[in-house]
Structure formats: structure tokens, C-alpha cells
Amino acid sequence: MLAKLIQLYNVQVHYKESERPALSEINLSFQQGEFVCILGQSGAGKSTLLRTINGLQLPSNGEVFWHDTSLHQKNEEQLRKVRREMGMIFQHFNLIPRLTVLQNVLTGLFGYRSSFKSLIGWFTKQELEEAANVIDAVGLTEQIYRRVEKLSGGQKQRVGIARSILQKPKLLLGDEPVSSLDPGTANQIFKLLWELHETHNLLTILNVHDVQLAKKYASRIIALKEGRVVFDGKPADFLEEDFVNTYETNGSLS
Ligand SMILES: Nc1ncnc2c1ncn2[C@@H]1O[C@H](COP(=O)(O)OP(=O)(O)OP(=O)(O)O)[C@@H](O)[C@H]1O
């Protein structure tokens, strides 16, 4: 049986300023090796769900378990250790523009080392080799010493992905990682994410707006609507009526 990495029990998140909860009655579990796409309209609660999974957002009710321990029961130091095992990629990449590809990727190790070593930029030969290997795996060897500000959007996201893979995560979270890319590049990035999830047996959870991409790559689709799960299943079972229900449109899936 596959190991359960994350379980959410009856999770509710209610931001103080909001009238209705951002998430309600969320009961989900995720296993190693799944490739999950989260769908839903703007404001459906997708980002809140990711932040709840990585412990940045504490639920107002319910609990989140990482392996078999509640995140609630962990102190700051223990939470920091858990987050090392969670890689994160972002819509706007969150890179340091004036640093090179290699330097940006090496920041993925900061969770593992003293801030002094990180500050003076001291890395072992093995760390540098591992960084070069992940840069190769995302297809950027020729750009390794280029400043990231000179790269295209797709290349920048590859740097973001390499940085998170260097962390050796068990879980990779992506908050709309392809929303600022053109459709062709978005597809290439999804292909890369899918290959990395296969190679490393990674649990990958991505928020996406593009239903076709989700259907093409995901092993599981979860749709949120007004903070509740309205679909949880295989992409082939996400039908026109689920699409209409999720997005409240008269539109078409194809
Ligand atoms: N920090 C916050 N404080 C108060 N309300 C918030 C906060 N973050 C999100 N919300 C509200 O919670 C609800 C869910 O927001 P969330 O960002 O999780 O949705 P989303 O599905 O990720 O949307 P998008 O696709 O636009 O990013 C929205 O009503 C939003 O306004």
C-alpha cells in the first residue's frame, strides 16, 4: 500500500475579515506518487488549501496531518523541518533576478544549513554537483551561469523547479505555476513536472486554471467551489457537468 503523506480532517479556514469560510469540511488524504491538480474559480480556496497543507495557514477547525503527526502539535523548529520536505513553485517564480541560475538553485538548500554558511555562499563540492545535476535535469545546463533576469518565463520556472527539487522534497506544491506562461510553454513545464514526479515518486499538488492540462497530466483532479470539494476523482471522470458545476458556465470542456 502507498504511504499517506498528508491527511486533512474536517478542515475549515475562516479568515477574520471574511463573511464565509475560505475552506469548509475538507476531508482529503494524499499519497506518495500522486499527481494532483486542483481546479476551481478564482476565490474557490485553492491557494488557501495549499497554504493549509504546508502549514503556513492554520485551520480554524479540523486538523492537518503530515505522515501521522498533526501540524498543530509541532513547534516552529519541527514545522521548519517539515517544510524542508515540501518544495514550492510559484506563478511569478520568486527568484532573485540579479543572481545566476546556479545561485538561485542553491538557495533551495537554505532550509538545511546555518544562515551564516548561506550568507557567505559557502557550498560543498557535493552540493554544487547536486545543483548542477538538477539544473541539467530541467534542461538549463547551458544557462547555468546566466542571471535569471535574462531568461524567458518558461526558463525561469525551470529554475524554480530545480531549486525545489534540490531540496529533495517528498511533496511538491505549485500555486498556479503555469498561469503566466503561453500554452506551449505551459505544456512543456507540466511535462517536466510530470517526469520529475515519476522519477522521484513525488506527491505533486498543483493549482491550475487550465482544465485541459489537468486532464492530460493529473492522476487525480480535485475541484473546489466556494471552499468545498465538489469533485475528487480521476481525470477521465471529470465530465462536462463537473466542469459546468465547478465553473458555473455554459462553456464546454473541449
Ligand atoms: N489573507 C486573506 N485574508 C482574508 N481573506 C482571504 C485571504 N486570502 C484569501 N482570502 C479569501 O478567501 C477566499 C479564497 O481565496 P483563495 O486565494 O484561497 O482562492 P483561489 O481559489 O486560490 O483564488 P485565485 O484563483 O484567484 O488565486 C477568497 O474569498 C479570498 O478573498
The ligand as a Gaussian input file, in Angstrom:
#p B3LYP/6-31G(d) Opt

LIG

0 1
 N       -5.215000      36.549000       3.690000
 C       -6.549000      36.595000       3.476000
 N       -7.346000      37.337000       4.270000
 C       -8.678000      37.372000       4.076000
 N       -9.333000      36.710000       3.102000
 C       -8.580000      35.970000       2.276000
 C       -7.163000      35.872000       2.417000
 N       -6.685000      35.049000       1.444000
 C       -7.770000      34.649000       0.729000
 N       -8.896000      35.197000       1.218000
 C      -10.278000      34.952000       0.747000
 O      -10.506000      33.552000       0.824000
 C      -11.206000      33.082000      -0.332000
 C      -10.360000      32.020000      -1.045000
 O       -9.193000      32.655000      -1.574000
 P       -8.019000      31.839000      -2.295000
 O       -6.934000      32.819000      -2.618000
 O       -7.676000      30.671000      -1.465000
 O       -8.758000      31.361000      -3.626000
 P       -8.135000      30.837000      -5.001000
 O       -9.045000      29.760000      -5.468000
 O       -6.704000      30.490000      -4.806000
 O       -8.267000      32.103000      -5.948000
 P       -7.311000      32.545000      -7.210000
 O       -7.502000      31.513000      -8.267000
 O       -7.871000      33.887000      -7.578000
 O       -5.921000      32.613000      -6.668000
 C      -11.489000      34.318000      -1.182000
 O      -12.789000      34.774000      -0.863000
 C      -10.444000      35.301000      -0.734000
 O      -10.914000      36.639000      -0.878000

